[in-house]
Amino acid sequence: MSSATTTQILTTPAPGTKIGPVHEYDDEQKAKVKELREYADSIMLPETDSYYPWELRWLNQPDTIPRYIRAAKWNLADGKKRIKGTLEWRRSFKPELIPPDEIKIEDESGKIIIDGFDKDGRPIIYMRPGRQNTETSPRQLRHLVWCLERAKDLMPPGQSSLVIIVDYKSTTLRTNPPISVASKVLTILQQHYVETLGRAIVVRLPLLLSFFYKGISPFLDPVTRDKMRFNPDLLELIPKSQLEAEFGGDHNYEFKHEDYWKQIIETCGIAPDGTRVREEIAPSTPATVSARQSTELFSHDKSASEIVERKEEASSHPAHERSATTNQLVVGA
């Protein structure tokens, strides 16, 4: 274990990481992906709506449509129902447009942080209920969603899932979230971030709180339940260099809010109003997946060294070469 502490989180996977799992599709499945995208395009907001660029941005992400048809077990009717429900939820919640200052107080204790990647290149979200610092409110859910969006920002190309580690150290009945809140969290994860949870790991759960998981059990779908692990050997799942030291890793991380906040905001490129400081989107032809997206969709075998090179190249561009409108999404023609 390294003795030197750091206040810097890990934002890229370990060198040599192979991104997984790799999803391969046959011609019939590819046709269903295309048909579901056509359906999603048919129910999109009008181009005059201010949220239209963000809706298009989400639909254009290479993993969006495949995740929904996989979650529906390739049943198109179910896939359409699922993606319609999420589009309606996103229009109301606007998860990618939550201003940082709106949820900053929720972030001050370090109760939810993103730090490191597992052996498949999935970003890790640490949840520590014992660090609860606010009363139950809708803002807590918005903070969680903000963190999910930041984890997605940090996903390397080809990766579409994440790991959640729930650490119950120092958690009491007072700080543990009520079952009503937990059920809302599960609804968001299971219905609107489908196929995004790769693993859910629970560690240091006191006997006093074991009833909590019995209480939320009715809200767990079989897929989520199958991904849950209690007190596993974390080093079997996470490289030692990527795992925080208190769990047996070499990453001797010390949470300091201002350092964490600055790093996550800058790395993910989040503007004060919740938009992006640099991002250009050229809408694809409706009802199609672009050539670039198709390549990424069906060719996911990328190593962490490629990812680091891409990130370093992106960060090396001077500010004047980026979007001239720094606080707004730019939609190309």
C-alpha positions in Angstrom: 0.0 0.0 0.0 1.3 3.4 -0.9 1.9 5.7 2.0 1.7 9.0 0.1 -1.8 10.4 0.0 -3.4 12.3 -2.9 -6.5 14.4 -3.3 -6.7 13.7 -7.1 -9.2 11.1 -8.3 -8.3 8.6 -11.1 -10.1 9.6 -14.3 -8.6 7.0 -16.8 -8.4 3.2 -16.5 -5.2 1.4 -15.7 -2.8 1.0 -18.7 -3.6 -2.1 -20.8 -7.2 -2.4 -19.7 -9.4 -4.1 -22.2 -12.9 -2.6 -22.3 -15.6 -5.1 -21.6 -18.1 -6.6 -21.9 -17.9 -6.6 -25.7 -21.4 -6.8 -27.3 -21.6 -8.4 -30.7 -24.7 -8.3 -32.8 -26.0 -10.4 -35.6 -27.8 -9.0 -38.6 -31.3 -9.5 -37.1 -30.2 -7.7 -33.9 -28.7 -4.8 -35.9 -31.9 -4.5 -37.8 -33.8 -4.2 -34.5 -31.3 -1.5 -33.3 -32.1 0.4 -36.5 -35.8 0.0 -36.1 -35.8 1.2 -32.5 -33.8 4.2 -33.5 -36.3 5.0 -36.2 -39.1 4.8 -33.6 -37.1 7.1 -31.2 -36.6 9.6 -34.1 -40.3 9.6 -34.8 -41.2 10.7 -31.3 -38.5 13.3 -30.8 -39.1 16.8 -29.8 -39.5 19.4 -32.6 -36.2 21.0 -33.6 -37.6 24.3 -32.3 -37.6 23.0 -28.7 -34.7 24.2 -26.7 -34.1 20.7 -25.3 -34.0 19.1 -28.8 -30.2 19.3 -29.2 -29.7 17.5 -25.9 -32.3 14.8 -26.8 -30.5 14.3 -30.1 -27.2 14.2 -28.3 -28.4 11.4 -26.1 -29.9 9.4 -28.9 -26.8 9.8 -30.9 -24.6 8.2 -28.2 -23.4 4.8 -29.6 -24.7 2.9 -26.6 -28.2 4.4 -26.2 -30.3 2.4 -28.6 -28.4 -0.9 -28.1 -28.8 -0.6 -24.3 -32.6 -0.3 -24.6 -33.1 -3.1 -27.0 -30.9 -5.4 -24.9 -32.8 -4.5 -21.7 -36.0 -5.4 -23.6 -34.4 -8.8 -24.5 -34.7 -7.8 -28.1 -38.5 -7.4 -27.9 -39.2 -4.3 -30.0 -42.5 -3.5 -28.4 -40.9 -3.5 -25.0 -37.9 -1.5 -26.3 -40.2 1.2 -27.7 -42.1 1.4 -24.4 -38.8 1.7 -22.4 -37.2 4.3 -24.6 -40.4 6.4 -24.8 -40.6 6.4 -21.0 -37.0 7.5 -20.7 -37.4 10.3 -23.3 -40.4 11.6 -21.3 -38.4 11.4 -18.0 -35.4 13.2 -19.5 -37.5 16.0 -20.9 -38.8 16.7 -17.4 -35.6 16.0 -15.4 -33.0 17.2 -17.9 -30.3 15.2 -16.3 -27.4 16.5 -18.4 -28.3 20.1 -17.6 -28.2 20.2 -13.8 -26.2 23.3 -12.8 -23.3 22.3 -10.5 -24.2 24.9 -7.9 -27.7 23.4 -7.6 -26.3 20.2 -6.1 -22.9 21.3 -4.7 -23.9 21.2 -1.1 -24.8 17.5 -1.6 -21.3 16.9 -2.8 -19.4 18.6 0.1 -19.2 15.5 2.4 -17.9 13.1 -0.2 -20.9 10.8 0.2 -20.9 10.1 -3.5 -17.7 10.3 -5.5 -16.3 8.9 -8.8 -12.8 7.5 -8.5 -11.0 4.8 -10.6 -12.0 2.0 -12.9 -12.5 -1.7 -12.6 -10.7 -4.4 -14.7 -13.2 -3.9 -17.5 -12.7 -0.2 -17.6 -15.9 0.7 -15.9 -15.9 3.9 -13.8 -16.4 3.4 -10.1 -18.9 5.4 -8.0 -18.4 5.2 -4.3 -21.5 5.8 -2.2 -21.0 6.3 1.6 -24.3 6.8 3.4 -22.4 7.4 6.6 -21.4 10.8 5.2 -24.9 12.0 4.7 -24.9 15.7 5.2 -28.4 16.9 4.2 -32.1 16.2 4.9 -34.1 14.1 2.5 -35.2 16.2 -0.6 -35.5 16.0 -4.4 -32.1 17.6 -4.5 -30.5 14.4 -3.3 -31.9 12.5 -6.3 -30.7 15.3 -8.6 -27.2 15.0 -7.1 -27.2 11.2 -7.7 -28.3 11.7 -11.3 -25.6 14.4 -11.7 -23.0 11.9 -10.5 -24.3 9.2 -12.9 -24.0 11.6 -15.8 -20.4 12.5 -14.7 -19.6 8.8 -14.6 -20.9 8.4 -18.1 -18.7 11.4 -19.1 -15.7 9.5 -17.9 -16.5 6.2 -19.6 -13.8 5.2 -22.1 -14.9 4.6 -25.7 -16.8 1.3 -26.0 -17.8 1.2 -22.3 -21.4 1.8 -21.3 -21.6 0.5 -17.8 -20.3 1.5 -14.3 -19.6 0.0 -10.9 -21.2 1.2 -7.7 -19.6 0.4 -4.3 -21.8 1.1 -1.4 -19.7 1.4 1.8 -21.7 1.3 5.0 -18.8 2.3 7.3 -20.1 4.6 10.1 -23.7 4.4 8.7 -26.5 4.7 11.2 -30.3 4.5 11.1 -30.3 8.3 10.9 -27.9 8.6 8.0 -29.1 5.6 5.9 -31.5 6.7 3.2 -35.2 5.8 3.8 -36.6 3.0 1.7 -38.8 5.5 -0.1 -35.7 7.3 -1.4 -34.0 4.0 -2.2 -37.0 2.9 -4.3 -36.8 6.2 -6.3 -33.1 5.7 -6.9 -33.7 2.1 -8.1 -36.5 3.3 -10.4 -34.1 5.8 -12.0 -31.3 3.3 -12.4 -33.5 0.4 -13.6 -35.8 2.4 -15.9 -33.8 5.3 -17.2 -30.2 4.1 -17.0 -30.9 0.6 -18.4 -27.9 -1.7 -18.8 -25.7 0.9 -17.1 -25.1 -0.8 -13.8 -22.3 -3.3 -14.4 -21.9 -4.3 -10.7 -23.3 -3.2 -7.4 -21.0 -4.0 -4.5 -22.0 -3.6 -0.8 -19.3 -3.6 1.8 -19.2 -3.2 5.6 -23.0 -3.6 6.0 -23.8 -3.6 9.7 -26.3 -6.3 11.0 -28.5 -3.4 12.2 -29.1 -2.3 8.6 -29.6 -5.7 7.0 -33.3 -5.1 7.2 -32.8 -2.3 4.7 -32.0 -4.7 1.8 -35.0 -6.8 2.7 -37.1 -3.6 2.5 -35.9 -2.7 -1.0 -35.9 -6.2 -2.3 -39.4 -5.8 -3.9 -38.0 -2.9 -5.9 -35.1 -4.8 -7.3 -35.6 -6.4 -10.7 -33.9 -9.7 -11.3 -31.2 -8.2 -13.5 -30.2 -5.7 -10.8 -30.3 -8.4 -8.1 -28.0 -10.6 -10.1 -25.4 -7.8 -10.3 -25.3 -7.3 -6.5 -22.4 -8.7 -4.5 -21.9 -8.4 -0.7 -18.3 -8.1 0.6 -16.5 -9.6 -2.4 -12.7 -9.6 -2.8 -12.5 -6.2 -4.5 -9.0 -6.9 -5.9 -10.5 -9.7 -8.0 -12.6 -7.0 -9.7 -10.5 -3.8 -9.6 -6.8 -3.3 -10.3 -4.8 -2.5 -7.2 -3.7 0.8 -8.6 -7.3 1.8 -9.2 -8.8 0.8 -5.8 -8.8 3.1 -2.9 -6.4 2.2 -0.1 -8.9 1.6 2.6 -10.3 -1.3 0.6 -6.8 -2.8 0.0 -5.7 -0.9 -3.1 -2.7 1.4 -3.7 -4.7 4.5 -4.5 -4.3 6.4 -1.2 -7.0 8.9 -1.8 -8.0 11.6 0.6 -11.3 13.4 -0.1 -11.1 17.2 -0.1 -14.2 18.7 -1.6 -12.7 21.7 -3.4 -10.0 19.6 -5.0 -12.5 16.9 -6.0 -15.1 19.5 -7.2 -12.6 21.3 -9.4 -11.2 18.1 -10.9 -14.6 16.6 -11.8 -16.0 19.8 -13.2 -12.9 20.5 -15.4 -12.4 16.9 -16.5 -16.0 16.6 -17.6 -16.2 20.1 -19.0 -19.2 21.3 -17.1 -20.2 24.9 -17.4 -21.8 26.9 -14.5 -25.2 26.6 -16.1 -24.9 22.9 -16.5 -24.1 22.9 -20.2 -20.7 22.0 -21.7 -17.7 24.3 -22.0 -16.8 22.7 -25.3 -18.9 20.4 -27.4 -20.0 20.3 -31.0 -22.7 18.0 -32.3 -23.6 17.4 -35.9 -27.0 15.8 -36.1 -27.0 12.5 -37.9 -29.4 11.7 -40.7 -32.7 10.7 -39.0 -33.4 7.1 -38.5 -29.8 6.1 -39.1 -26.7 5.5 -37.1 -23.7 7.3 -38.4 -20.6 5.5 -39.8 -18.5 6.6 -36.8 -21.2 5.4 -34.3 -21.5 2.1 -36.2 -17.8 1.5 -35.9 -17.8 2.2 -32.2 -21.0 0.3 -31.7 -19.7 -3.0 -33.2 -16.0 -2.6 -32.5 -15.4 -2.1 -28.8 -12.0 -3.8 -28.2 -10.1 -0.7 -27.1 -7.2 -0.6 -24.6 -6.7 2.0 -21.9 -3.6 3.3 -23.6 -5.7 4.3 -26.6 -8.1 6.1 -24.3 -5.4 8.0 -22.5 -3.9 9.1 -25.8 -7.3 10.4 -27.0 -7.9 12.3 -23.8 -4.4 13.8 -23.8 -4.9 14.9 -27.5 -8.3 16.5 -26.7 -6.9 18.4 -23.7 -4.0 19.7 -25.6 -6.1 21.9 -27.9 -6.0 25.6 -26.9 -9.2 27.2 -25.8 -9.5 29.4 -28.9 -9.7 26.2 -31.0 -12.7 25.0 -29.1 -16.3 26.2 -29.3 -16.6 30.0 -29.5 -19.7 29.7 -27.3 -18.2 28.3 -24.2 -21.3 27.9 -22.1 -23.7 26.4 -24.6 -24.0 23.3 -26.7 -23.2 24.0 -30.3 -25.4 22.1 -32.8 -23.8 21.7 -36.2 -25.6 22.0 -39.5 
